[in-house]
């Protein structure tokens, strides 16, 4: 896709927030070229918060945005769906502080966007092309970005649970794999951690209907949608968090037990260091590839 896209018509849903437990109604609306993804608080006179790195507020068990004291929480699933379907510009309007969790995956948001339809726009889509490797480490956690001609993710997790253990998955995100292999993967949590998390004011809206509930040795609400649904959901979160770059990426992400905080810190570091990337359109990138190929052929013919 060489041009930006928005949704063709408005579409809406309602539900509850995963952490707040608060009821919320949400609409996805078309937006003009160059708008990006913007969250709008309908309950606060239409106050708008752009989905970009500078507005990241808190990243513990979800990614939250804040601007001038106005807060929006758990943005990663809908942002992930936008990336997966190629939506560049949209207004996400909600009447409370947290997006609805729905079934705990990005699939309901994908289905909403598909129902609304997509509309191509005249503006060429710009990408952040990664030019060199950069990595971050924190104890046994790791995340890195590498140059590549497309967008792909390799993610590893390691949880001390008999249904999880070590899981690794690599996904190419520019060939439709997101819709089939990532969007349906649900968030998950442990029944053993429930009390402590509720005491922290978290997961007040969690239920068997919107997350995978792990017991000490199994599941309360099976079956899994994928044998490795857990690592797939981590990729879903990563894709949503990296949407805060404000542009699509041409690069390969490698992560091991990273999480929201490292995802969003990677975004911040990429944007701060402009030697790591350059803005390109796909047309420019194709011309560059042809030039590199021609130079290689010419060098070979004169050797």
Secondary structure, 3 states (H helix, E strand, C coil): CCEEEEECCCEEEEEEECCCCCEEEEEEEECCCCCCEEEEEHHHCCEEEECCHHHEEEECCCEEEEECCEEEECCHHHHHHHHHHCCCEEEEEECCCECECCCCCCHHHHHHHHHHCEEEEEEECEEEEECCCEEEEECCEEEEEECCCCEEEEEEEEECCCCCEEEEEEEECCCCHHHHHHCCCCCEEEHHHHHHHHHCCCCCCCCCCCCEEECCCCECCCCCCCCCHHHHHHHHHHHHHHHHHCCEEEEEEEEECCCHHHHHHHHHHHHHCCCCEEEEEHHHHHHHHHHHHHHHHHHHHHC
